[in-house]
Amino acid sequence: MVESRDRVMLLIADTAARCTEEVLTVQPGGGRPPGYLERALPRDLEMLGRGVRLHTLYQHTARYSPGTQEYVQAVSAAGAEVRTLGELFGKMLVFDRATAFLPVWDNPDAAVVLREPSAVAFLCSVFANAWSLAEPFSASYTATTSAQLQDTIAGRLAGGAKDELIARRLGMSLRTCRRHIAELMDELGAESRFQAGYLLALRSASAAPPAEDPHRATTAP
């Protein structure tokens, strides 16, 4: 564990300078802060210029961040691939499938630097699964991303999550989150969050495939 933010940034810069093949990045929480993007852009362009592959995952809500749009446009032009997903499993930075930087849950200035091969390989497999489900980054929502976002909100609402938690998990403002919830409740004809959750649970149950009878004969005709 490295507890100094300055030390963390130095280690990331040093590892990036020695990276030769690939960088995997997961950035949850919507659009990235301008200061972060300003520091990351020169480093990422330098790696891309050396032939390093860069794969980055954002949440769908990052599509409406002007700063993130500019960053993505710049790195994509240099060969990076950027995709988005409704929810992400956590922040992560992996260089050459050998060194991973992870956040420390109770200290935003600290990081865990992980080099154990099996643990890093596991993180890369989790990334690959999320990457396969993600959509290419664009400056607006597509029909697919809009549907994913609504389904995610619906699932959280049906589970009884509060507006603040849903907004935080999706990387959006509380006001935007409440607007989406209001639209969903209107679509369902629900007059309360409890009723909306109940109706969503019924909808999910009716959409699920019927359970197969284990005693039913399976002999082909």
LINRAPE-V320940 format. One line per field, one symbol per residue. ss: DSSP state (A for helix, B for strand, O for the rest). A space follows every 10 residues. Layout:
ss=???
//
This chain:
ss=OBOOAAAAAA AAAAAAAAOO OBBBBBBOOO OOOAAAAAAA AAAAAAAAAO OOBBBBBBBA AAAAOAAAAA AAAAAAAOOO BBBBBOOOOO OBBBBOOOBB BBBBOOBBBB BBBBOOAAAA AAAAAAAAAA AAAOBBOOOO OOAAAAAAAA AAAAAAAAOO OOAAAAAAAA OOOAAAAAAA AAAAAAAAOO OOAAAAAAAA AAAAAAAOOO OOOOOOOOOO O
//
